[in-house]
Amino acid sequence: MKEIVLASTSLRRSALLRQIGIPFEVTPPDVDESLYSFEADPAGTAERLALAKARSAADRPGIRGRDCLVLGADTVVLFEGQILGKPEDAEDAYAMLRKLTGRSHRVLTGFALLDAGTNRSVTGHEWTTVCMRDCTDEEVRAYVDTGEPLDKAGSYGAHALGAGLITRVEGCFYNVIGLPLARLLVTLKDFDGSAPVD
């Protein structure tokens, strides 16, 4: 398999790739995410943004023209047609979580693979439904006070303390964390023409 370059500074995405035994290096992308609007076409926008991240990293010195695959990804939370990104502050995180607790919402991850040597690319996405238990105001406050929600779309971390908020997941759990691993492995195999793991 070709070398993998992860166009993301997300520690969670790095941990997921390590979990399934894919060696990689990290090259942060430089993309203005505010230019992308998800409302009309969430899946298509997530794929386009993921590809923009991959292209940005692939254009860096040392990556440009190299025989490697660049992986970009973007994860968003959708609740009743509204996009819930990362909270602005603790109060915003609290407000988001009060909307989500006791209800279900959907998580979308768009991903893109770009061959830095040939500029060939492929994109895909995955949807997952997450059901949350009905929490008290005190429980939500206590969770927000841990600081964990402040850098996460939807204001919770399914991989850590936020797991205690979730009652059921329908679809790929790893998609909620940031990468649909099974879908990604199949896409890697098809795109690269070789099996990514033994």
GUVO-253086 format. One line per 10 residues: number of its first residue (from 1); for each residue x, y, z of N, C-alpha, C, O. Coordinates in nm, 4 decimals, padded with zeros to 6 digits. Each point is the difference from the previous one (the first is absolute). Layout:
# residues N
NUM) X/Y/Z/X/Y/Z/X/Y/Z/X/Y/Z | ...
# end
This chain:
# residues 198
1) 00.0825/-00.1185/00.0000/-00.0825/00.1185/00.0000/00.0868/00.1246/00.0000/00.1068/00.0024/00.0612 | -00.1530/00.1011/-00.1300/00.0734/00.1259/-00.0001/-00.0015/00.0627/00.1388/-00.0849/-00.0320/00.0833 | 00.1791/00.1206/-00.0601/00.0028/00.0738/00.1258/-00.1281/00.0803/00.0139/-00.0572/00.0461/-00.0988 | 00.0128/-00.0301/00.2230/-00.1192/00.0783/00.0289/00.0407/00.1287/00.0714/00.0779/-00.0022/00.0953 | -00.1318/00.1135/-00.1428/00.0170/00.1293/00.0660/-00.1372/00.0428/00.0494/-00.0937/00.0110/-00.0791 | 00.0809/00.0130/00.2080/-00.1266/00.0432/00.0576/-00.0051/00.1515/00.0024/00.0802/00.0649/00.0672 | -00.1756/-00.0086/-00.1413/-00.0157/00.1457/-00.0059/-00.0940/00.0439/00.1118/-00.1098/00.0497/-00.0249 | 00.1546/-00.0688/00.1471/-00.0822/00.0336/00.1161/00.0874/00.0055/00.1235/00.0936/-00.0784/00.0152 | -00.1253/00.1725/00.0734/00.0702/00.0071/00.1278/-00.0809/-00.0688/00.1101/00.0365/00.0069/00.1174 | -00.1461/-00.0732/-00.1550/-00.0864/-00.0664/00.0974/00.0722/-00.1182/00.0648/00.0414/-00.0939/-00.0679
11) -00.0272/00.1002/00.1991/00.0623/-00.1104/00.0728/-00.0852/-00.1251/-00.0096/00.0519/-00.1116/00.0016 | -00.1843/00.1304/-00.0118/-00.0898/-00.1152/-00.0079/00.0170/-00.0739/-00.1324/00.0010/-00.1231/-00.0023 | 00.0123/00.1969/-00.1081/00.0201/-00.0664/-00.1294/00.1349/-00.0727/-00.0020/00.0107/-00.1104/-00.0534 | 00.0899/00.1716/00.1107/00.1302/-00.0667/00.0078/-00.0110/-00.1297/00.0794/00.0551/-00.1028/-00.0392 | -00.1273/00.1088/00.1517/-00.0155/-00.1195/00.0843/-00.0763/-00.1100/-00.0739/00.0310/-00.1181/00.0156 | -00.1303/00.1563/-00.0955/-00.0770/-00.0995/-00.0748/00.0864/-00.0699/-00.1046/-00.0092/-00.1217/-00.0166 | 00.0927/00.1974/-00.0539/00.0879/-00.0624/-00.0996/00.1000/-00.0939/00.0663/00.0283/-00.1081/-00.0517 | 00.0251/00.1497/00.1665/00.0924/-00.0880/00.0726/-00.0727/-00.1264/00.0473/00.0571/-00.1091/-00.0001 | -00.1824/00.1249/00.0400/-00.0785/-00.1132/00.0511/-00.0135/-00.1107/-00.1030/-00.0014/-00.1177/00.0360 | -00.0087/00.1533/-00.1643/-00.0155/-00.1030/-00.1037/00.1319/-00.0277/-00.0723/00.0014/-00.0626/-00.1060
21) 00.1089/00.1094/00.1639/00.1318/-00.0385/-00.0484/00.0460/00.0672/-00.1282/00.0819/-00.0557/-00.0731 | -00.1338/00.1752/00.0449/00.0442/00.0709/-00.1202/00.1070/00.1022/00.0377/-00.0281/00.0935/00.0749 | 00.1501/-00.1099/-00.1255/00.1036/00.0999/00.0267/-00.0281/00.1273/-00.0805/-00.0499/-00.0064/-00.1123 | 00.0820/00.1197/00.1701/-00.0297/00.1267/-00.0672/00.0870/00.1105/00.0576/00.0637/-00.0165/00.1040 | -00.0624/00.1275/-00.1726/00.0592/00.1221/00.0533/-00.1059/00.1093/-00.0079/-00.0945/-00.0102/-00.0783 | 00.1101/00.1140/00.1586/-00.0985/00.1076/00.0048/00.0533/00.1245/-00.0689/00.1117/00.0441/00.0271 | -00.1922/00.0121/-00.1163/00.0280/00.1294/-00.0613/-00.1262/00.0846/00.0122/-00.0988/-00.0282/-00.0678 | 00.0995/00.1310/00.1521/-00.1212/00.0795/00.0214/-00.0446/00.0721/-00.1275/00.0834/00.0544/-00.0724 | -00.2128/-00.0536/00.0447/-00.0509/00.0749/-00.1156/-00.0173/00.1467/00.0353/00.0014/00.0364/00.1175 | -00.0174/00.0467/-00.2174/-00.0263/00.1424/00.0209/-00.1221/00.0366/-00.0843/00.0128/00.0439/-00.1142
31) -00.1306/-00.0628/00.1723/-00.1261/00.0207/-00.0710/-00.0916/00.0863/00.0855/-00.0129/-00.0227/00.1203 | -00.0506/00.1211/-00.1819/-00.0972/00.0843/00.0695/-00.1353/-00.0707/-00.0010/-00.0743/00.0075/-00.0979 | 00.0434/-00.0760/00.2072/-00.1221/-00.0794/00.0063/-00.1264/00.0856/00.0000/-00.1086/-00.0494/-00.0304 | 00.1223/00.1776/00.0644/-00.1171/00.0886/00.0031/-00.0575/00.0250/-00.1392/-00.1122/00.0490/-00.0127 | 00.1885/-00.0823/-00.0918/-00.0477/00.0195/-00.1371/-00.0952/-00.1109/-00.0444/-00.0579/00.0074/-00.1084 | 00.0418/-00.1094/00.1914/-00.0821/-00.1158/-00.0371/-00.1313/00.0021/00.0770/-00.0009/00.0108/00.1226 | -00.1100/-00.0211/-00.1954/-00.1328/-00.0028/00.0608/-00.0599/-00.1393/-00.0169/-00.0107/-00.0505/-00.1118 | -00.0281/-00.0110/00.2229/-00.0472/-00.1383/-00.0013/-00.1512/-00.0138/-00.0165/-00.0490/-00.1095/-00.0279 | -00.0243/00.2171/00.0444/-00.1454/-00.0112/00.0117/-00.0662/-00.0681/-00.1197/-00.0823/-00.0896/00.0184 | 00.1166/00.1302/-00.1398/-00.0690/-00.0521/-00.1186/00.0427/-00.1432/-00.0346/-00.0824/-00.0818/-00.0408
41) 00.2114/00.0526/00.0574/00.0541/-00.1299/-00.0418/00.1075/-00.0437/00.0996/00.1190/00.0097/-00.0299 | -00.1593/-00.0576/00.1476/00.0994/-00.0331/00.1028/00.1038/-00.1014/-00.0453/00.1194/00.0210/00.0212 | -00.1627/-00.1322/-00.0840/00.0941/-00.1049/-00.0386/00.0961/00.0486/-00.1078/00.1207/-00.0223/00.0088 | -00.1746/00.0887/-00.1103/00.0848/00.0512/-00.1077/00.0982/00.1046/00.0505/00.1153/00.0039/-00.0430 | -00.1619/00.0816/00.1352/00.0877/00.1040/00.0549/00.1102/-00.0621/00.0849/00.1152/00.0429/-00.0072 | -00.1492/-00.1436/00.0877/00.1013/-00.0666/00.0828/00.1068/-00.0647/-00.0875/00.1184/00.0043/00.0335 | -00.1588/-00.0639/-00.1448/00.0961/-00.0603/-00.0926/00.0875/00.1066/-00.0652/00.1214/-00.0173/-00.0113 | -00.1831/00.1280/-00.0318/00.0783/00.1072/-00.0639/00.1001/00.0618/00.0968/00.1134/00.0298/-00.0376 | -00.1558/-00.0106/00.1620/00.0905/00.0568/00.0999/00.1129/-00.0980/00.0319/00.1150/00.0409/00.0164 | -00.1472/-00.1692/-00.0077/00.1032/-00.1011/00.0243/00.1023/-00.0004/-00.1132/00.1201/-00.0123/00.0241
51) -00.1685/00.0259/-00.1483/00.0914/00.0022/-00.1140/00.0836/00.1273/-00.0001/00.1180/-00.0033/-00.0351 | -00.1781/00.1149/00.0739/00.0756/00.1257/00.0085/00.1119/-00.0120/00.1034/00.1099/00.0512/-00.0212 | -00.1372/-00.1174/00.1311/00.1037/-00.0215/00.1013/00.1118/-00.0883/-00.0549/00.1182/00.0272/00.0212 | -00.1571/-00.1332/-00.0920/00.1007/-00.0895/-00.0577/00.0847/00.0747/-00.1028/00.1221/-00.0155/-00.0024 | -00.1853/00.0960/-00.0822/00.0745/00.0769/-00.1014/00.0950/00.1008/00.0648/00.1121/00.0200/-00.0468 | -00.1580/00.0427/00.1544/00.0838/00.0976/00.0700/00.1261/-00.0660/00.0548/00.1099/00.0535/-00.0145 | -00.1260/-00.1700/00.0774/00.1164/-00.0706/00.0547/00.0897/-00.0525/-00.1116/00.1225/00.0021/00.0121 | -00.1837/-00.0492/-00.1212/00.0775/-00.0564/-00.1116/00.0824/00.1053/-00.0714/00.0955/-00.0327/-00.0704 | -00.1322/00.1602/00.0883/00.0717/00.1080/-00.0669/00.1189/00.0501/00.0820/00.0720/00.0899/-00.0432 | -00.0517/-00.1476/00.1604/00.1120/00.0421/00.0855/00.1335/-00.0539/-00.0542/00.0042/-00.1093/-00.0565
61) 00.1033/00.1851/00.0736/00.1326/-00.0518/-00.0376/00.0280/-00.1314/00.0728/-00.0295/-00.0139/00.1187 | 00.0855/-00.0800/-00.1895/00.0273/-00.1311/00.0577/-00.1119/-00.0991/-00.0245/00.0210/-00.1210/00.0087 | -00.1400/00.1711/-00.0393/-00.1140/-00.0871/-00.0304/-00.0331/00.0095/-00.1493/-00.0311/-00.1004/-00.0642 | 00.0383/00.2219/00.0104/-00.0350/00.0239/-00.1400/00.0771/-00.0934/-00.0939/00.1230/-00.0027/00.0016 | -00.1954/-00.0726/-00.0821/00.0608/-00.0887/-00.0984/00.0503/-00.1316/00.0542/00.0492/-00.0836/-00.0759 | -00.0605/00.0639/00.2052/00.0517/-00.1211/00.0635/-00.0933/-00.1186/-00.0256/-00.1195/00.0187/-00.0225 | 00.1725/-00.1374/00.0259/-00.0794/-00.1209/-00.0222/-00.0664/-00.0390/00.1313/00.0435/-00.0932/00.0677 | -00.1498/00.1658/-00.0324/-00.0698/-00.0252/00.1255/-00.1474/00.0355/-00.0148/-00.0395/00.0680/-00.0947 | -00.0409/-00.1149/00.1893/-00.1419/00.0314/00.0029/-00.0271/00.0948/00.1160/00.0431/-00.0244/00.1127 | -00.1146/00.1323/-00.1410/-00.0339/00.0981/00.1032/-00.1464/-00.0191/00.0392/-00.0882/-00.0033/-00.0857
71) 00.0638/-00.0091/00.2150/-00.1337/-00.0223/00.0523/-00.0517/00.1255/00.0685/00.0611/00.0497/00.0946 | -00.1732/00.0008/-00.1425/-00.0675/00.1125/00.0641/-00.1355/-00.0454/00.0506/-00.0585/-00.0936/-00.0546 | 00.0077/00.1590/00.1589/-00.1310/-00.0390/00.0547/-00.0647/00.1192/00.0689/00.0674/00.0927/00.0450 | -00.2002/-00.0979/-00.0380/-00.0736/00.1023/00.0725/-00.1248/-00.0635/00.0611/-00.0743/-00.0707/-00.0680 | 00.0523/00.0967/00.1967/-00.1134/-00.0579/00.0714/-00.0922/00.1104/00.0495/00.0452/00.0993/00.0570 | -00.1753/-00.1178/-00.0794/-00.0983/00.0965/00.0480/-00.1146/-00.0731/00.0691/-00.0278/-00.1163/-00.0289 | -00.0372/00.1861/00.1194/-00.1159/-00.0511/00.0723/-00.1236/00.0727/-00.0503/-00.0009/00.1228/-00.0097 | -00.1032/-00.1982/-00.0221/-00.1241/00.0598/-00.0482/-00.1149/-00.0361/00.0926/-00.0197/-00.1166/00.0343 | -00.0559/00.2186/00.0056/-00.1150/-00.0192/00.0874/-00.1168/00.0824/-00.0521/00.0053/00.1229/-00.0022 | -00.1102/-00.1915/-00.0395/-00.1206/00.0654/-00.0527/00.0345/00.1021/-00.1081/-00.0508/00.1121/00.0002
81) 00.1377/-00.1527/-00.0923/00.0364/00.0851/-00.1122/00.1018/00.1076/00.0307/00.0383/00.0761/-00.0889 | 00.0060/-00.0684/00.2130/00.0979/00.1011/00.0411/00.1378/-00.0626/00.0147/00.0141/-00.1082/00.0569 | 00.0874/00.1767/-00.1082/00.1382/-00.0458/00.0147/00.0539/00.0465/00.1348/-00.0035/00.1189/00.0317 | 00.0528/-00.2128/00.0464/00.0612/00.0340/00.1282/00.1506/-00.0194/-00.0113/00.0489/-00.1130/00.0005 | 00.0230/00.2216/-00.0105/00.1453/-00.0066/-00.0090/00.0623/-00.0005/00.1383/-00.0627/-00.0429/00.0968 | 00.1851/00.0901/-00.0877/00.0657/00.0110/00.1300/-00.0604/00.1188/00.0752/-00.0283/00.1032/-00.0609 | 00.0086/-00.1162/00.1908/-00.0600/00.1102/00.0767/00.0939/00.1198/00.0097/00.1223/-00.0140/-00.0012 | -00.1827/00.1313/00.0108/00.0798/00.1226/00.0141/00.0591/00.0113/00.1402/00.1108/00.0508/00.0174 | -00.1844/-00.0977/00.0815/00.0445/00.0069/00.1398/-00.0799/-00.1020/00.0821/-00.0757/-00.0797/-00.0554 | 00.0932/00.0833/00.1853/-00.0656/-00.0980/00.0874/-00.1523/00.0135/-00.0037/-00.0711/-00.1004/00.0038
91) 00.0214/00.2224/-00.0110/-00.1451/00.0191/-00.0043/-00.0590/-00.0543/-00.1296/-00.1091/-00.0571/-00.0001 | 00.1804/00.0749/-00.1085/-00.0450/-00.0535/-00.1285/-00.0001/-00.1532/00.0043/-00.0911/-00.0640/-00.0525 | 00.1933/00.0060/00.1153/00.0070/-00.1457/00.0141/-00.1180/-00.0503/00.0825/-00.0623/-00.1005/-00.0342 | 00.0324/00.1711/00.1430/-00.1138/-00.0379/00.0846/-00.1306/00.0042/-00.0802/-00.0813/-00.0920/00.0085 | 00.0615/00.1984/-00.0859/-00.1231/00.0141/-00.0785/-00.0132/-00.1121/-00.1035/-00.1087/-00.0538/-00.0207 | 00.2200/00.0194/-00.0438/-00.0034/-00.1091/-00.0982/-00.0384/-00.1316/00.0661/-00.0852/-00.0733/-00.0501 | 00.1484/00.0442/00.1623/-00.0253/-00.1275/00.0669/-00.1425/-00.0088/00.0534/-00.0589/-00.1081/00.0008 | 00.0031/00.2196/00.0437/-00.1392/-00.0016/00.0452/-00.0935/-00.0345/-00.1154/-00.1036/-00.0632/00.0209 | 00.1397/00.1045/-00.1435/-00.0800/-00.0366/-00.1173/00.0102/-00.1494/-00.0284/-00.0988/-00.0640/-00.0361 | 00.2193/00.0087/00.0528/00.0264/-00.1372/-00.0422/-00.0433/-00.1061/00.1008/-00.0415/-00.1090/-00.0393
101) 00.0506/00.1394/00.1683/-00.0288/-00.1033/00.0993/-00.1473/-00.0406/-00.0050/-00.0899/00.0826/-00.0157 | 00.0696/-00.2135/00.0299/-00.1337/-00.0558/-00.0055/-00.0542/-00.0167/-00.1406/-00.1152/-00.0393/-00.0183 | 00.1977/00.0691/-00.0811/-00.0444/-00.0068/-00.1398/00.1070/-00.0694/-00.0839/00.1053/-00.0389/00.0507 | -00.1339/00.0242/-00.1786/00.0987/-00.0563/-00.0926/00.0422/00.1059/-00.1005/-00.0745/00.0938/-00.0282 | 00.1935/-00.1095/-00.0249/00.0507/00.0898/-00.1037/00.0870/-00.0817/-00.0946/00.0244/-00.1183/00.0238 | 00.0218/00.1808/-00.1296/00.0814/-00.0712/-00.0988/00.1387/00.0632/-00.0080/00.0159/00.1215/00.0115 | 00.0824/-00.2063/-00.0312/00.1380/00.0444/-00.0179/00.0450/-00.0395/-00.1401/-00.0188/-00.1137/-00.0433 | 00.0774/00.2082/-00.0254/00.0470/-00.0199/-00.1369/00.1499/00.0232/-00.0062/00.0498/00.1014/00.0488 | 00.0217/-00.1949/-00.1086/00.1421/00.0220/-00.0294/00.0214/-00.0160/-00.1496/-00.0312/-00.1041/-00.0579 | 00.0845/00.2080/-00.0033/00.0438/-00.0077/-00.1383/00.1494/-00.0221/-00.0011/00.0718/00.0568/00.0823
111) -00.0231/-00.1397/-00.1760/00.1446/-00.0222/-00.0071/00.0450/00.0026/-00.1459/-00.0799/-00.0197/-00.0916 | 00.2072/00.0439/00.0725/00.0567/00.0054/-00.1346/00.1399/-00.0590/00.0012/00.0767/00.0204/00.0941 | -00.0445/-00.0939/-00.2000/00.1354/-00.0508/-00.0227/00.0519/00.0633/-00.1273/-00.0672/-00.0013/-00.1031 | 00.1860/00.0562/00.1106/00.0620/00.0669/-00.1140/00.1391/-00.0568/-00.0218/00.0816/-00.0020/00.0922 | -00.0539/-00.0441/-00.2134/00.1330/-00.0467/-00.0362/00.0846/00.1228/-00.0319/-00.0231/00.0678/-00.1001 | 00.1211/-00.0395/00.1855/00.0804/00.1215/-00.0165/00.0852/-00.0036/-00.1258/00.0404/00.1047/-00.0507 | -00.0126/-00.2250/-00.0002/00.0828/-00.0114/-00.1194/-00.0770/00.0177/-00.1288/00.0523/00.0552/-00.0969 | -00.1776/-00.1021/00.0948/-00.0797/00.0040/-00.1236/-00.1173/00.0966/00.0068/-00.0618/00.0297/-00.1022 | 00.0302/00.0200/00.2227/-00.1131/00.0893/00.0238/-00.1352/-00.0709/-00.0155/-00.1046/00.0648/-00.0030 | 00.1076/-00.1971/-00.0067/-00.1243/-00.0776/-00.0061/-00.0631/-00.0001/00.1392/00.0711/-00.0047/00.1004
121) -00.2045/00.0098/-00.0943/-00.0651/00.0076/00.1310/-00.1299/-00.0794/00.0017/-00.0575/-00.0317/-00.1041 | 00.0135/00.0008/00.2252/-00.1291/-00.0644/00.0223/-00.0555/00.0545/00.1303/00.0753/00.0276/00.0934 | -00.2073/-00.0119/-00.0868/-00.0636/00.0481/00.1226/-00.1111/-00.0949/00.0415/-00.0485/-00.0793/-00.0807 | 00.0091/00.0876/00.2057/-00.1106/-00.0798/00.0514/-00.0503/00.0608/00.1295/00.0590/00.0946/00.0521 | -00.1668/-00.1484/-00.0009/-00.0533/00.0480/00.1280/-00.0771/-00.1113/00.0693/-00.0352/-00.1014/-00.0604 | 00.0106/00.1230/00.1870/-00.0729/-00.0971/00.0809/-00.0897/00.0742/00.0983/00.0387/00.1026/00.0560 | -00.1600/-00.1564/-00.0356/-00.0944/00.0544/00.0978/-00.0120/-00.0962/00.1177/00.0013/-00.1217/-00.0186 | -00.0129/00.1759/00.1394/-00.0251/-00.0800/00.1193/-00.1038/00.0723/00.0859/00.0055/00.1219/00.0163 | -00.0996/-00.1981/00.0381/-00.0988/00.0568/00.0915/00.0435/-00.0264/00.1438/00.0361/-00.1121/00.0357 | -00.0401/00.2166/00.0458/00.0410/-00.0096/00.1403/-00.1195/00.0356/00.0886/-00.0626/00.1045/-00.0176
131) 00.0320/-00.1920/00.1120/-00.1090/00.0242/00.0948/00.0598/00.0313/00.1367/00.0864/-00.0725/00.0494 | -00.1335/00.1819/00.0112/00.0532/00.0414/00.1298/-00.1045/-00.0152/00.1097/-00.1198/00.0150/-00.0239 | 00.1668/-00.0449/00.1435/-00.0907/-00.0111/00.1135/-00.0435/00.1394/00.0462/00.0633/00.1005/-00.0323 | -00.1707/-00.0973/00.1070/-00.0542/00.1259/00.0504/00.0763/00.0390/00.1254/-00.0195/-00.0592/00.1062 | 00.1053/00.1577/-00.1184/00.0858/00.0415/00.1118/-00.0617/00.1181/00.0755/-00.0772/00.0777/-00.0561 | 00.1120/-00.0662/00.1820/-00.0424/00.1157/00.0787/00.0881/00.1199/-00.0346/00.1075/-00.0152/-00.0579 | -00.1547/00.1341/00.0942/00.0803/00.1210/-00.0208/00.1343/-00.0124/00.0714/00.1034/00.0423/-00.0517 | -00.1066/-00.1011/00.1716/00.1236/-00.0135/00.0789/00.0999/-00.0929/-00.0699/00.1203/00.0261/00.0001 | -00.1704/-00.1333/-00.0588/00.0883/-00.0922/-00.0721/00.0637/00.0673/-00.1213/00.1187/-00.0176/-00.0271 | -00.1988/00.0944/-00.0448/00.0532/00.0701/-00.1182/00.1043/00.1020/00.0423/00.1063/00.0101/-00.0612
141) -00.1371/00.0663/00.1671/00.0964/00.0994/00.0509/00.1305/-00.0669/00.0414/00.1086/00.0481/-00.0325 | -00.1202/-00.1582/00.1036/00.1198/-00.0698/00.0478/00.0841/-00.0486/-00.1168/00.1229/00.0055/00.0049 | -00.1892/-00.0534/-00.1103/00.0746/-00.0457/-00.1174/00.0679/00.1170/-00.0702/00.1166/-00.0096/-00.0381 | -00.1883/00.1187/00.0211/00.0585/00.1180/-00.0642/00.1198/00.0504/00.0810/00.1004/00.0427/-00.0569 | -00.1118/-00.0482/00.1907/00.1081/00.0480/00.0867/00.1282/-00.0812/-00.0144/00.1070/00.0471/00.0387 | -00.1157/-00.1683/-00.0936/00.1226/-00.0782/-00.0223/00.0840/00.0595/-00.1131/00.1193/-00.0285/-00.0107 | -00.1815/00.1109/-00.0734/00.0708/00.0599/-00.1133/00.0000/-00.0859/-00.1244/00.0353/00.0478/-00.1079 | -00.0741/-00.1735/00.1204/00.0035/-00.0903/-00.1156/-00.0849/00.0474/-00.1185/00.0432/-00.0156/-00.1142 | -00.1624/00.0729/00.1368/-00.0853/00.0356/-00.1140/00.0496/00.1178/-00.0838/-00.0490/00.0205/-00.1110 | 00.1439/00.0566/00.1609/00.0286/00.1304/-00.0584/00.0667/-00.0023/-00.1370/-00.0026/00.1008/-00.0708
151) 00.0620/-00.2128/00.0318/00.0650/-00.0041/-00.1315/-00.0603/-00.1082/-00.0894/00.0656/-00.0514/-00.0906 | -00.1927/00.0177/00.1180/-00.0612/-00.1112/-00.0728/-00.1318/00.0421/-00.0641/-00.0804/00.0704/00.0611 | 00.0594/-00.1141/-00.1843/-00.1271/00.0244/-00.0667/-00.1119/-00.0640/00.0807/00.0105/-00.1158/00.0404 | -00.1167/00.1904/-00.0170/-00.1098/-00.0527/00.0796/00.0236/00.0072/00.1494/-00.0895/-00.0315/00.0785 | 00.2077/00.0721/-00.0386/00.0350/00.0206/00.1416/00.0088/-00.1275/00.0835/-00.0294/00.0022/00.1195 | 00.0697/-00.1138/-00.1816/00.0232/-00.1200/00.0806/00.1049/-00.0882/-00.0667/00.0191/00.0034/-00.1216 | 00.0480/-00.0824/00.2048/00.1004/-00.0933/-00.0494/-00.0467/-00.1423/00.0248/00.0029/-00.0478/00.1134 | -00.0461/-00.0203/-00.2192/-00.0520/-00.1368/00.0145/00.1077/-00.0978/00.0436/-00.0312/-00.1081/00.0500 | 00.1576/00.1444/-00.0683/00.1118/-00.0889/00.0298/00.0463/00.0103/00.1445/00.0826/-00.0795/00.0449 | -00.1356/00.1777/00.0284/00.0524/00.0259/00.1339/-00.1159/00.0181/00.0994/-00.0902/-00.0836/00.0049
161) 00.0918/00.1912/00.0738/-00.1027/00.0196/00.1017/-00.1405/00.0087/-00.0595/-00.0976/-00.0391/00.0639 | 00.0882/00.0902/-00.1859/-00.1293/00.0132/-00.0659/-00.0677/-00.1323/-00.0279/-00.1194/-00.0030/-00.0298 | 00.1934/-00.1070/00.0387/-00.0597/-00.1322/-00.0201/-00.1121/-00.0258/00.0996/-00.0919/-00.0770/-00.0280 | 00.0994/00.1410/00.1436/-00.1020/-00.0184/00.1019/-00.1326/00.0656/-00.0342/-00.0994/-00.0214/00.0694 | 00.0967/00.1009/-00.1752/-00.1233/00.0654/-00.0437/-00.0756/-00.0830/-00.1032/-00.1179/00.0244/-00.0258 | 00.1864/-00.1230/-00.0333/-00.0536/-00.0707/-00.1168/-00.0651/-00.1314/00.0401/00.0603/-00.0814/00.0700 | -00.1836/00.0612/-00.1148/-00.0696/-00.1254/00.0296/00.0062/-00.0989/-00.1164/-00.0018/-00.1212/00.0217 | 00.0090/00.1713/-00.1437/00.0005/-00.0892/-00.1154/00.0619/00.0705/-00.1195/-00.0139/00.1212/-00.0168 | 00.0829/-00.1995/-00.0662/00.0569/00.0507/-00.1251/-00.0477/-00.0901/-00.1130/00.0144/-00.1220/00.0068 | -00.0708/00.1818/-00.1098/-00.0461/-00.0752/-00.1161/00.0903/00.0344/-00.1181/-00.0080/00.1091/-00.0563
171) 00.0943/-00.2043/00.0198/00.0981/00.0247/-00.1048/00.1400/-00.0113/00.0555/00.0207/-00.0603/00.1054 | 00.0748/00.1172/-00.1746/00.1413/-00.0093/00.0383/00.0319/00.0906/00.1188/-00.0104/00.1223/-00.0098 | 00.0490/-00.1828/00.1216/00.0359/00.0783/00.1188/00.1216/00.0882/-00.0272/00.0043/00.1153/00.0429 | 00.0943/-00.1696/-00.1141/00.1239/00.0744/-00.0236/-00.0236/00.1233/-00.0866/00.0779/00.0953/00.0042 | -00.1841/-00.0972/-00.0817/-00.0385/00.1163/-00.0789/-00.0296/00.1188/00.0906/00.0293/00.1144/-00.0349 | -00.0873/-00.1418/00.1508/-00.0337/00.1053/00.0959/00.1274/00.0632/00.0562/00.0020/00.1187/00.0323 | 00.1025/-00.1975/-00.0210/00.1269/00.0501/00.0528/00.0770/00.0781/-00.1067/00.0771/00.0901/00.0327 | -00.0978/-00.1246/-00.1607/00.0671/00.0801/-00.1027/00.0385/-00.0700/-00.1276/00.0370/00.0664/-00.0968 | -00.0443/-00.2014/00.0924/00.0311/-00.0728/-00.1231/-00.0818/-00.1293/-00.0059/00.0036/-00.0781/00.0950 | -00.0765/00.0537/-00.2028/-00.0702/-00.1274/-00.0158/00.0997/-00.1075/-00.0430/00.0253/-00.0176/-00.1192
181) 00.0304/-00.0535/00.2154/00.1173/-00.0832/-00.0256/-00.0228/-00.1101/-00.1031/00.0817/-00.0168/-00.0905 | -00.1908/-00.0583/00.1023/-00.0232/-00.1086/-00.0952/-00.0156/00.0553/-00.1419/00.0573/-00.0535/-00.0949 | -00.1338/00.1591/00.0817/-00.0205/00.0635/-00.1315/00.1325/00.0536/-00.0550/00.0284/-00.0120/-00.1191 | 00.0511/00.0708/00.2069/00.1292/00.0538/-00.0415/00.0935/-00.1106/-00.0477/00.0681/00.0166/-00.1012 | -00.0638/-00.1297/00.1726/00.0871/-00.1104/-00.0394/-00.0369/-00.0547/-00.1373/00.0878/-00.0277/-00.0818 | -00.2177/00.0121/00.0564/-00.0448/-00.0485/-00.1303/00.0369/00.0998/-00.1100/00.0453/-00.0390/-00.1076 | -00.0650/00.1667/00.1354/00.0322/00.1034/-00.0988/00.1498/00.0042/-00.0267/00.0428/00.0138/-00.1147 | 00.0372/-00.0258/00.2210/00.1455/-00.0040/-00.0164/00.0419/-00.1167/-00.0884/00.0822/00.0153/-00.0904 | -00.1391/-00.1307/00.1174/00.0346/-00.1196/-00.0774/-00.0354/00.0178/-00.1467/00.0798/-00.0320/-00.0881 | -00.1996/00.0832/00.0620/-00.0437/00.0194/-00.1381/00.0801/00.1094/-00.0702/00.0348/-00.0131/-00.1174
191) -00.0063/00.1194/00.1891/00.0679/00.1149/-00.0598/00.1480/-00.0265/-00.0247/00.0544/00.0362/-00.1043 | 00.0096/-00.0997/00.2014/00.1434/-00.0239/-00.0081/00.0317/-00.1285/-00.0742/00.1110/-00.0173/-00.0503 | -00.2089/-00.0736/00.0431/00.0223/-00.1250/-00.0703/00.0766/-00.1025/00.0785/00.0480/-00.0997/-00.0540 | -00.0367/00.1262/00.1859/00.0676/-00.0975/00.0865/-00.0649/00.0031/00.1364/-00.0570/00.1012/00.0407 | 00.0659/-00.2120/00.0293/-00.0612/-00.0087/00.1329/00.0775/00.0841/00.0990/00.1223/-00.0121/00.0070 | -00.1899/00.0986/00.0715/00.0690/00.0869/00.0930/00.0503/-00.0684/00.1262/00.0898/00.0517/00.0665 | -00.1458/-00.1664/-00.0328/00.0467/-00.0697/00.1208/00.0155/-00.1475/-00.0337/-00.0599/-00.0486/-00.0959 | 00.1409/-00.0237/00.1752/00.0205/-00.1429/-00.0190/-00.1253/-00.0779/00.0382/-00.0016/-00.1227/-00.0095
# end
